[in-house]
């Protein structure tokens, strides 16, 4: 997976493809990227699966790669070319070492929960978060949140986020949610710019079934986004169901590292 608008991403991807091919590995890439990487690279549209997905870009590219990793039951390795790269495992200067580790199979994987999202008969999957937001609608929206059928609150806000522990350091954090260790089995419901002071982030059990319902009494509209990708436009009376999927995403780890050290390294640069 390659960040499509970065010239250095294509350069690093070409180097990675050549390195893997020289080691005897088969290489495939998204169709647009494959066209830039040479005839020996198979487009995803003609591929039947993969053992490892490698992303070269930022967290957005990583999340895109997660969709293929889930589809093919592949392990996922992130190479950071973005600003933060919280989800990535290595930087470009460690690319060859990372590829050697992947080729030799000498890595471990860390399992992360995945959200299953259903709305209007369609299903999406997300590693980070589910967001119902007002999008281009100019007024606050009203959302009822239910946890296992129990009303958890009516939110008048710009929107509502349901995040995994993985996603707690993304948009959820920017909206005032807590940093959650990936070892905690939970989901976090966080309002976006809530209009009332009593609405605060809520942590629920990982097995919970969450429903976000756009209140029917109001004339309103909203947008459903999963891992930053817009999925469908919502109108009053529509609802979104969120629960943990049976599958987990396998993220490649090349070394032992502390989650809170990562938080300090990646999210506190403004203090330096």
N, C-alpha and C positions, 0 to 999 in steps of 0.2 A: 504494500500500500504506500503510495507516494503522494505527498502534498502537491497538488497540481499547479500551484501558482508560485512555486519556489524553484529557481534554477538549480540551487545547490541540492535540493531534494532529488532532482533527476540525475545529477552528477553522482551523488552518493548511491542512488539506486542502481545506476549503471555499473558502478564499481562493485556493489554487493552481488549483482547478478553474475558478473564475470567471475568473481571470486568463487561463488557457489558452483557455477558451471564447471570451472576448472577442477573443483573438488569432486566432481561426478554427480552433483545433485541436479535434480530437475527443478526448473524455476518457472513460475507463472506470475502474472501481474494483472492488475486491472487493464481492461482493453486499451484505454488511452495511453497508459504507461507502457504497456507491452510494445506498442508501436514505436516507442522511443528507445527501447532497450535491446532491440535486435531480434533476428528471426529465431534464435534459439529459445526465446522466452515465450511461453504459451499464454495467450489471453485467458482471463478468468472464464470467459464465455465458452471456452473449449476445454477447460480444466474439469477434472472430476473430483478434486479435493486436494488437501494439503496436510502435511504433518505440522508445519509451523507457518504462521503468518508473521511477517516482519513489516512494521510500519516505520516510515521515515517522514517525520513531520512533527506536529504538536499533538496536544491531547485530542483535538478534533479528528485528526487522521487516525489516532489510536482507537477512538470510539468507532470509526468507520470500519477499521480492521476487526474490531470485536464482533461485528455482524457476520463476517465471513468465518471467523474462528468458531463461532457458535454453530453456524450452518455446517461446517466441515469437521467439527469436534477437533479443532487444531489448537495447539498452544500459541500464545501471542507474545511477541517481543517488540517493544517500542524503542526506537532510536530517536532521541529528541533533537528536533531542529526548530522548535518553537521557543516562545519566551519563557514559559514555566516548565512544561513537560513533566507534570506531576506524576503521570502514569507511566512514563517511559522508564526503561531500565538502564540505558546507557547513552552516552553522547557520541557524536561522529568520530571522535578520536579513538574510541574504543570499539569501532565497528568490526574490524577484522578479528579482534579477540573474541567478540561476541559471536561472530560467524563460526569461528573455530569451535567454540563451545557448543553451538547448535549442531554443527556437523558431527561432532563427537558424541552428542547426546548427553553431555556432562552437565546438565542443568537440572534445577528443580523447578517445580511449578507451584504457584500459590493460587488457590481457588477463591474466586470471588462470586457472590450471589448476583443473579440476573433477574430483572423485573419482566414479568409478562403483562402487557397492557392491551386491553380490549375495549373497543368502541365501535358501535355501528356494524358489528359482525366482522370486523377486521382485527388482526392481532399484530403487535409489534413487540420488540424485545430491547431492553436497555440495560446497560451496565451502570450508568450514573444516576439518571433521574428522569422523572416524568413531570412535565410542566403544563398546567392549564393557565393561560395568561390572556389578558385582554387584547394583546396584539395591537392591531390598528384601531380597535374600538376606543373611543375617546373618554369613556366613563369607567369608573370602578365596576367590577363584576361581583356577583354574589354566588358563592359556591358552598354547597352543603358537603361536608366530609363525614363519611361513615366508616367505622372500623369494625369489621365483623358484624355489620348490620346495626351497630350502636352509633347514634349520632354523636360525633366528636366535636362538632362546632359548625356554625354558619359564618363564613368569612366574607367580609366586604373588603376587597383588596384589588390590587393589580393582578393577582393570580395566586396560585398555590403550587408548591413543589413537593413531590414525593421522591426522596432520595435514598439510595443505599448507603452503607458506610463508605463505599468507594466514592460515591458522588457527594458525600458530605463536605468535601474540600473544594467543590466546584461552585455552581450557581447557588446552591443551598447555603454555603458559607457567606457568599456576598449578600444574601438576603437576611443574614443574621442568625443562621442555623449553627448548631454546634459542630465542632470537629469530632468525628467518631472514629475510633480505632477499627480497622477492618476485621478485628477478631470478635467484634460485638455483633450478635445476631439480632438485627433490628432494621427498621425503616424510620425515616424522619419526615414529618409533615411540617413544612415551613411556609408561612404566608409571605407574599411579596407586597411590601408597603401596605400593611393592613390599616384600616381606617380607625380601628378601636384598639385601645391600649391593652385589653386583656388577651388579645390574640398573640400567642407566642408559639415558637416551634414545639412540636410534640413528638416524642419518641415512642414508637409502638413495636411490638414483637415482630420478629422477622416472618412469622407464619401468618400475619394478619392479612385479611382481604380488605382492601381499601376501595371505597367508591367516592368519586368526586362528581357531584351533580350540579350542573348549572341551573340555578333556581328558575322554575318555569314561570313564576308570577311576574318576573321582570323581563322587559324587552332588552335582550343583551346577546352578545356573541363573544366567542373566545377562540383561542387556538390551542391545539394539542401538540406538544412537542415531546419527542422521546430522544434523549441524548443529543439535544440541540437540533434535531431534524424535525421540521414541521410535518405532521402526519395528516391532520384533518382539521377543518374549521368546524367549530361547535356552535350550536344555537340553543336558546333557552329550552330546558327540558331534557337535553342530552346528558348522558353520564359516561364516565370513564372508570373502568374497573382495573385495579392494580393488585397484583399479588406476586409472590416470588415464584420464578419458574423452577421446574424440576432440575434443569441443567445449571451447571456452574461454569464460569469462564476460567480457563487455565492461563495464568500470566507467568511468563518465564522470568525466573530470578537467577541472576548470575553470581550473586554474592549475598551474604547476610547483611541486612540493613535495618536500622531502627525506624519505625514509622514516624516517631516524633522527631527524630533527627531530620527525616525527610521534610516534615512540616516546617521545621526551623530553617532548613536550607532553602526550600522553595517558596515559602509564603511569608518570610519576614525580611526580605531584601530591603524593604523601605527603612529598616532600623539601622542599616549599615552606613 
